[in-house]
């Protein structure tokens, strides 16, 4: 939720500050950024759990 508010606020600042800068559709941009962050979080969480499990197996 906080991420969406931050993206919308930065979108407004960029849109008002740089009128010549073409910005993509707000909904598409928010959806893309949220999906990217969720994907990276999933991958890092999976890798962290696999490395954690492998380190437990070596200690026994």
MIDREN-425861 format. One record per residue: residue in three letters; x, y, z of N, C-alpha, C, O, CB in turn. Coordinates in Angstrom, 3 decimals, decimal comma. Glycine has a CB too. Layout:
<roza martor="ALA" n_u="X" n_v="Y" n_w="Z" ca_u="X" ca_v="Y" ca_w="Z" c_u="X" c_v="Y" c_w="Z" o_u="X" o_v="Y" o_w="Z" cb_u="X" cb_v="Y" cb_w="Z"/>
...
END
This chain:
<roza martor="UNK" n_u="0,828" n_v="-1,188" n_w="0,000" ca_u="0,000" ca_v="0,000" ca_w="0,000" c_u="0,871" c_v="1,251" c_w="0,000" o_u="0,620" o_v="2,193" o_w="-0,751" cb_u="-0,941" cb_v="-0,001" cb_w="1,206"/>
<roza martor="UNK" n_u="1,888" n_v="1,251" n_w="0,840" ca_u="2,790" ca_v="2,394" ca_w="0,906" c_u="3,526" c_v="2,571" c_w="-0,418" o_u="3,783" o_v="3,695" o_w="-0,850" cb_u="3,793" cb_v="2,222" cb_w="2,056"/>
<roza martor="UNK" n_u="3,861" n_v="1,456" n_w="-1,053" ca_u="4,550" ca_v="1,511" ca_w="-2,337" c_u="3,681" c_v="2,170" c_w="-3,403" o_u="4,181" o_v="2,958" o_w="-4,205" cb_u="4,953" cb_v="0,109" cb_w="-2,781"/>
<roza martor="UNK" n_u="2,412" n_v="1,863" n_w="-3,420" ca_u="1,500" ca_v="2,448" ca_w="-4,407" c_u="1,362" c_v="3,949" c_w="-4,179" o_u="1,329" o_v="4,722" o_w="-5,137" cb_u="0,117" cb_v="1,769" cb_w="-4,339"/>
<roza martor="UNK" n_u="1,280" n_v="4,364" n_w="-2,921" ca_u="1,204" ca_v="5,797" ca_w="-2,606" c_u="2,479" c_v="6,501" c_w="-3,052" o_u="2,417" o_v="7,593" o_w="-3,617" cb_u="0,972" cb_v="6,017" cb_w="-1,091"/>
<roza martor="UNK" n_u="3,633" n_v="5,888" n_w="-2,803" ca_u="4,908" ca_v="6,470" ca_w="-3,207" c_u="5,014" c_v="6,581" c_w="-4,728" o_u="5,478" o_v="7,599" o_w="-5,243" cb_u="6,064" cb_v="5,636" cb_w="-2,661"/>
<roza martor="UNK" n_u="4,592" n_v="5,556" n_w="-5,440" ca_u="4,642" ca_v="5,585" ca_w="-6,903" c_u="3,709" c_v="6,663" c_w="-7,446" o_u="4,084" o_v="7,406" o_w="-8,353" cb_u="4,265" cb_v="4,208" cb_w="-7,488"/>
<roza martor="UNK" n_u="2,502" n_v="6,753" n_w="-6,900" ca_u="1,559" ca_v="7,771" ca_w="-7,366" c_u="2,072" c_v="9,177" c_w="-7,093" o_u="1,919" o_v="10,063" o_w="-7,934" cb_u="0,202" cb_v="7,578" cb_w="-6,703"/>
<roza martor="UNK" n_u="2,677" n_v="9,395" n_w="-5,933" ca_u="3,214" ca_v="10,717" ca_w="-5,609" c_u="4,367" c_v="11,078" c_w="-6,534" o_u="4,445" o_v="12,209" o_w="-7,014" cb_u="3,677" cb_v="10,767" cb_w="-4,150"/>
<roza martor="UNK" n_u="5,263" n_v="10,130" n_w="-6,789" ca_u="6,382" ca_v="10,415" ca_w="-7,684" c_u="5,899" c_v="10,604" c_w="-9,121" o_u="6,480" o_v="11,388" o_w="-9,871" cb_u="7,418" cb_v="9,286" cb_w="-7,619"/>
<roza martor="UNK" n_u="4,852" n_v="9,897" n_w="-9,505" ca_u="4,276" ca_v="10,067" ca_w="-10,840" c_u="3,735" c_v="11,487" c_w="-11,002" o_u="3,923" o_v="12,112" o_w="-12,046" cb_u="3,152" cb_v="9,029" cb_w="-11,089"/>
<roza martor="UNK" n_u="3,061" n_v="11,994" n_w="-9,966" ca_u="2,536" ca_v="13,358" ca_w="-10,014" c_u="3,655" c_v="14,385" c_w="-10,075" o_u="3,563" o_v="15,357" o_w="-10,824" cb_u="1,652" cb_v="13,628" cb_w="-8,805"/>
<roza martor="UNK" n_u="4,712" n_v="14,180" n_w="-9,294" ca_u="5,836" ca_v="15,120" ca_w="-9,288" c_u="6,514" c_v="15,142" c_w="-10,652" o_u="6,814" o_v="16,213" o_w="-11,178" cb_u="6,855" cb_v="14,746" cb_w="-8,190"/>
<roza martor="UNK" n_u="6,754" n_v="13,974" n_w="-11,224" ca_u="7,391" ca_v="13,920" ca_w="-12,541" c_u="6,486" c_v="14,499" c_w="-13,621" o_u="6,956" o_v="15,199" o_w="-14,518" cb_u="7,763" cb_v="12,480" cb_w="-12,891"/>
<roza martor="UNK" n_u="5,203" n_v="14,214" n_w="-13,539" ca_u="4,268" ca_v="14,714" ca_w="-14,544" c_u="4,121" c_v="16,223" c_w="-14,513" o_u="3,974" o_v="16,854" o_w="-15,559" cb_u="2,924" cb_v="14,078" cb_w="-14,354"/>
<roza martor="UNK" n_u="4,157" n_v="16,805" n_w="-13,330" ca_u="4,014" ca_v="18,256" ca_w="-13,211" c_u="5,335" c_v="18,981" c_w="-13,398" o_u="5,353" o_v="20,115" o_w="-13,878" cb_u="3,426" cb_v="18,612" cb_w="-11,864"/>
<roza martor="UNK" n_u="6,437" n_v="18,351" n_w="-13,031" ca_u="7,737" ca_v="19,001" ca_w="-13,124" c_u="8,329" c_v="18,970" c_w="-14,517" o_u="8,973" o_v="19,929" o_w="-14,941" cb_u="8,686" cb_v="18,365" cb_w="-12,175"/>
<roza martor="UNK" n_u="8,123" n_v="17,901" n_w="-15,216" ca_u="8,683" ca_v="17,736" ca_w="-16,555" c_u="7,538" c_v="17,501" c_w="-17,531" o_u="7,170" o_v="16,358" o_w="-17,804" cb_u="9,711" cb_v="16,557" cb_w="-16,601"/>
<roza martor="UNK" n_u="6,987" n_v="18,566" n_w="-18,046" ca_u="5,828" ca_v="18,452" ca_w="-18,930" c_u="6,180" c_v="17,804" c_w="-20,267" o_u="5,323" o_v="17,206" o_w="-20,917" cb_u="5,225" cb_v="19,822" cb_w="-19,170"/>
<roza martor="UNK" n_u="7,436" n_v="17,925" n_w="-20,671" ca_u="7,862" ca_v="17,373" ca_w="-21,953" c_u="8,178" c_v="15,883" c_w="-21,865" o_u="8,390" o_v="15,239" o_w="-22,892" cb_u="9,075" cb_v="18,123" cb_w="-22,461"/>
<roza martor="UNK" n_u="8,214" n_v="15,327" n_w="-20,661" ca_u="8,568" ca_v="13,926" ca_w="-20,464" c_u="7,325" c_v="13,049" c_w="-20,605" o_u="6,410" o_v="13,145" o_w="-19,787" cb_u="9,225" cb_v="13,718" cb_w="-19,081"/>
<roza martor="UNK" n_u="7,279" n_v="12,197" n_w="-21,629" ca_u="6,109" ca_v="11,318" ca_w="-21,758" c_u="6,178" c_v="10,180" c_w="-20,741" o_u="7,161" o_v="9,441" o_w="-20,693" cb_u="6,014" cb_v="10,745" cb_w="-23,193"/>
<roza martor="UNK" n_u="5,148" n_v="10,046" n_w="-19,945" ca_u="5,093" ca_v="9,005" ca_w="-18,924" c_u="4,144" c_v="7,899" c_w="-19,364" o_u="3,146" o_v="8,168" o_w="-20,034" cb_u="4,649" cb_v="9,591" cb_w="-17,567"/>
<roza martor="UNK" n_u="4,445" n_v="6,665" n_w="-18,997" ca_u="3,525" ca_v="5,567" ca_w="-19,332" c_u="2,249" c_v="5,670" c_w="-18,511" o_u="2,152" o_v="6,485" o_w="-17,593" cb_u="4,198" cb_v="4,199" cb_w="-19,096"/>
<roza martor="UNK" n_u="1,291" n_v="4,853" n_w="-18,844" ca_u="0,039" ca_v="4,809" ca_w="-18,106" c_u="0,311" c_v="4,484" c_w="-16,639" o_u="1,098" o_v="3,589" o_w="-16,330" cb_u="-0,921" cb_v="3,772" cb_w="-18,724"/>
<roza martor="UNK" n_u="-0,339" n_v="5,211" n_w="-15,748" ca_u="-0,093" ca_v="5,055" ca_w="-14,312" c_u="-0,414" c_v="3,635" c_w="-13,836" o_u="0,367" o_v="3,043" o_w="-13,091" cb_u="-0,924" cb_v="6,070" cb_w="-13,522"/>
<roza martor="UNK" n_u="-1,538" n_v="3,097" n_w="-14,253" ca_u="-1,927" ca_v="1,755" ca_w="-13,826" c_u="-0,943" c_v="0,696" c_w="-14,286" o_u="-0,606" o_v="-0,218" o_w="-13,532" cb_u="-3,304" cb_v="1,424" cb_w="-14,344"/>
<roza martor="UNK" n_u="-0,483" n_v="0,819" n_w="-15,521" ca_u="0,491" ca_v="-0,128" ca_w="-16,056" c_u="1,810" c_v="-0,032" c_w="-15,308" o_u="2,438" o_v="-1,048" o_w="-15,011" cb_u="0,714" cb_v="0,118" cb_w="-17,547"/>
<roza martor="UNK" n_u="2,229" n_v="1,194" n_w="-15,003" ca_u="3,490" ca_v="1,385" ca_w="-14,296" c_u="3,422" c_v="0,817" c_w="-12,879" o_u="4,356" o_v="0,150" o_w="-12,434" cb_u="3,852" cb_v="2,869" cb_w="-14,251"/>
<roza martor="UNK" n_u="2,329" n_v="1,077" n_w="-12,174" ca_u="2,174" ca_v="0,562" ca_w="-10,811" c_u="2,146" c_v="-0,961" c_w="-10,828" o_u="2,812" o_v="-1,604" o_w="-10,015" cb_u="0,885" cb_v="1,116" cb_w="-10,157"/>
<roza martor="UNK" n_u="1,391" n_v="-1,533" n_w="-11,736" ca_u="1,290" ca_v="-2,990" ca_w="-11,832" c_u="2,649" c_v="-3,615" c_w="-12,143" o_u="3,015" o_v="-4,636" o_w="-11,562" cb_u="0,270" cb_v="-3,386" cb_w="-12,910"/>
<roza martor="UNK" n_u="3,394" n_v="-2,999" n_w="-13,059" ca_u="4,704" ca_v="-3,541" ca_w="-13,431" c_u="5,686" c_v="-3,481" c_w="-12,271" o_u="6,412" o_v="-4,443" o_w="-12,021" cb_u="5,270" cb_v="-2,783" cb_w="-14,624"/>
<roza martor="UNK" n_u="5,713" n_v="-2,359" n_w="-11,562" ca_u="6,644" ca_v="-2,215" ca_w="-10,444" c_u="6,289" c_v="-3,168" c_w="-9,313" o_u="7,176" o_v="-3,787" o_w="-8,724" cb_u="6,649" cb_v="-0,773" cb_w="-9,932"/>
<roza martor="UNK" n_u="5,011" n_v="-3,294" n_w="-9,005" ca_u="4,586" ca_v="-4,198" ca_w="-7,930" c_u="4,911" c_v="-5,643" c_w="-8,289" o_u="5,393" o_v="-6,392" o_w="-7,439" cb_u="3,075" cb_v="-4,044" cb_w="-7,653"/>
<roza martor="UNK" n_u="4,659" n_v="-6,045" n_w="-9,519" ca_u="4,966" ca_v="-7,413" ca_w="-9,937" c_u="6,473" c_v="-7,672" c_w="-9,914" o_u="6,909" o_v="-8,761" o_w="-9,543" cb_u="4,407" cb_v="-7,678" cb_w="-11,342"/>
<roza martor="UNK" n_u="7,268" n_v="-6,677" n_w="-10,307" ca_u="8,721" ca_v="-6,819" ca_w="-10,280" c_u="9,219" c_v="-7,008" c_w="-8,849" o_u="10,030" o_v="-7,896" o_w="-8,586" cb_u="9,393" cb_v="-5,594" cb_w="-10,920"/>
<roza martor="UNK" n_u="8,739" n_v="-6,184" n_w="-7,933" ca_u="9,178" ca_v="-6,280" ca_w="-6,539" c_u="8,718" c_v="-7,597" c_w="-5,916" o_u="9,466" o_v="-8,217" o_w="-5,160" cb_u="8,641" cb_v="-5,090" cb_w="-5,721"/>
<roza martor="UNK" n_u="7,505" n_v="-8,025" n_w="-6,224" ca_u="7,031" ca_v="-9,306" ca_w="-5,692" c_u="7,844" c_v="-10,474" c_w="-6,253" o_u="8,139" o_v="-11,426" o_w="-5,531" cb_u="5,542" cb_v="-9,499" cb_w="-6,017"/>
<roza martor="UNK" n_u="8,201" n_v="-10,406" n_w="-7,515" ca_u="9,013" ca_v="-11,462" ca_w="-8,122" c_u="10,403" c_v="-11,539" c_w="-7,517" o_u="10,893" o_v="-12,626" o_w="-7,211" cb_u="9,123" cb_v="-11,241" cb_w="-9,613"/>
<roza martor="UNK" n_u="11,041" n_v="-10,382" n_w="-7,343" ca_u="12,370" ca_v="-10,346" ca_w="-6,729" c_u="12,299" c_v="-10,853" c_w="-5,293" o_u="13,180" o_v="-11,594" o_w="-4,857" cb_u="12,952" cb_v="-8,914" cb_w="-6,765"/>
<roza martor="UNK" n_u="11,263" n_v="-10,463" n_w="-4,555" ca_u="11,103" ca_v="-10,919" ca_w="-3,168" c_u="10,936" c_v="-12,429" c_w="-3,110" o_u="11,510" o_v="-13,086" o_w="-2,242" cb_u="9,897" cb_v="-10,231" cb_w="-2,509"/>
<roza martor="UNK" n_u="10,156" n_v="-12,981" n_w="-4,025" ca_u="9,955" ca_v="-14,431" ca_w="-4,069" c_u="11,264" c_v="-15,160" c_w="-4,348" o_u="11,590" o_v="-16,142" o_w="-3,682" cb_u="8,916" cb_v="-14,795" cb_w="-5,134"/>
<roza martor="UNK" n_u="12,008" n_v="-14,674" n_w="-5,332" ca_u="13,269" ca_v="-15,323" ca_w="-5,701" c_u="14,275" c_v="-15,244" c_w="-4,558" o_u="14,919" o_v="-16,241" o_w="-4,230" cb_u="13,856" cb_v="-14,676" cb_w="-6,967"/>
<roza martor="UNK" n_u="14,418" n_v="-14,057" n_w="-3,944" ca_u="15,365" ca_v="-13,920" ca_w="-2,839" c_u="14,948" c_v="-14,755" c_w="-1,632" o_u="15,802" o_v="-15,334" o_w="-0,962" cb_u="15,495" cb_v="-12,456" cb_w="-2,436"/>
<roza martor="UNK" n_u="13,657" n_v="-14,824" n_w="-1,347" ca_u="13,178" ca_v="-15,649" ca_w="-0,241" c_u="13,431" c_v="-17,119" c_w="-0,482" o_u="13,836" o_v="-17,842" o_w="0,428" cb_u="11,706" cb_v="-15,418" cb_w="-0,015"/>
<roza martor="UNK" n_u="13,197" n_v="-17,565" n_w="-1,699" ca_u="13,440" ca_v="-18,965" ca_w="-2,040" c_u="14,922" c_v="-19,304" c_w="-1,938" o_u="15,288" o_v="-20,338" o_w="-1,379" cb_u="12,927" cb_v="-19,268" cb_w="-3,452"/>
<roza martor="UNK" n_u="15,769" n_v="-18,442" n_w="-2,473" ca_u="17,211" ca_v="-18,684" ca_w="-2,390" c_u="17,695" c_v="-18,669" c_w="-0,948" o_u="18,522" o_v="-19,496" o_w="-0,565" cb_u="17,972" cb_v="-17,642" cb_w="-3,203"/>
<roza martor="UNK" n_u="17,189" n_v="-17,739" n_w="-0,145" ca_u="17,583" ca_v="-17,676" ca_w="1,259" c_u="17,179" c_v="-18,915" c_w="2,025" o_u="17,945" o_v="-19,416" o_w="2,847" cb_u="16,983" cb_v="-16,464" cb_w="1,912"/>
<roza martor="UNK" n_u="15,988" n_v="-19,414" n_w="1,766" ca_u="15,553" ca_v="-20,623" ca_w="2,470" c_u="16,348" c_v="-21,841" c_w="2,010" o_u="16,655" o_v="-22,714" o_w="2,823" cb_u="14,053" cb_v="-20,860" cb_w="2,249"/>
<roza martor="UNK" n_u="16,683" n_v="-21,918" n_w="0,733" ca_u="17,481" ca_v="-23,051" ca_w="0,256" c_u="18,892" c_v="-23,025" c_w="0,834" o_u="19,420" o_v="-24,063" o_w="1,231" cb_u="17,546" cb_v="-23,047" cb_w="-1,272"/>
<roza martor="UNK" n_u="19,505" n_v="-21,840" n_w="0,884" ca_u="20,832" ca_v="-21,744" ca_w="1,490" c_u="20,775" c_v="-22,026" c_w="2,983" o_u="21,700" o_v="-22,624" o_w="3,534" cb_u="21,434" cb_v="-20,361" cb_w="1,242"/>
<roza martor="UNK" n_u="19,709" n_v="-21,608" n_w="3,641" ca_u="19,551" ca_v="-21,897" ca_w="5,063" c_u="19,407" c_v="-23,379" c_w="5,320" o_u="20,011" o_v="-23,912" o_w="6,250" cb_u="18,355" cb_v="-21,164" cb_w="5,620"/>
<roza martor="UNK" n_u="18,612" n_v="-24,049" n_w="4,505" ca_u="18,444" ca_v="-25,496" ca_w="4,664" c_u="19,734" c_v="-26,249" c_w="4,367" o_u="20,040" o_v="-27,242" o_w="5,026" cb_u="17,330" cb_v="-26,001" cb_w="3,752"/>
<roza martor="UNK" n_u="20,485" n_v="-25,785" n_w="3,385" ca_u="21,741" ca_v="-26,475" ca_w="3,066" c_u="22,775" c_v="-26,274" c_w="4,169" o_u="23,580" o_v="-27,172" o_w="4,415" cb_u="22,302" cb_v="-25,975" cb_w="1,727"/>
<roza martor="UNK" n_u="22,776" n_v="-25,135" n_w="4,832" ca_u="23,736" ca_v="-24,921" ca_w="5,919" c_u="23,369" c_v="-25,743" c_w="7,148" o_u="24,261" o_v="-26,147" o_w="7,894" cb_u="23,807" cb_v="-23,435" cb_w="6,286"/>
<roza martor="UNK" n_u="22,098" n_v="-26,000" n_w="7,378" ca_u="21,682" ca_v="-26,846" ca_w="8,498" c_u="22,118" c_v="-28,285" c_w="8,252" o_u="22,545" o_v="-28,974" o_w="9,179" cb_u="20,149" cb_v="-26,773" cb_w="8,704"/>
<roza martor="UNK" n_u="22,013" n_v="-28,734" n_w="7,027" ca_u="22,401" ca_v="-30,102" ca_w="6,696" c_u="23,895" c_v="-30,339" c_w="6,872" o_u="24,297" o_v="-31,454" o_w="7,203" cb_u="21,999" cb_v="-30,422" cb_w="5,276"/>
<roza martor="UNK" n_u="24,723" n_v="-29,329" n_w="6,662" ca_u="26,173" ca_v="-29,475" ca_w="6,803" c_u="26,595" c_v="-29,539" c_w="8,264" o_u="27,622" o_v="-30,140" o_w="8,581" cb_u="26,888" cb_v="-28,324" cb_w="6,110"/>
<roza martor="UNK" n_u="25,822" n_v="-28,931" n_w="9,159" ca_u="26,191" ca_v="-28,900" ca_w="10,572" c_u="25,918" c_v="-30,220" c_w="11,276" o_u="26,488" o_v="-30,455" o_w="12,342" cb_u="25,449" cb_v="-27,793" cb_w="11,273"/>
<roza martor="UNK" n_u="25,093" n_v="-31,075" n_w="10,747" ca_u="24,740" ca_v="-32,326" ca_w="11,439" c_u="25,725" c_v="-33,405" c_w="11,191" o_u="25,568" o_v="-34,514" o_w="11,702" cb_u="23,390" cb_v="-32,800" cb_w="11,027"/>
END
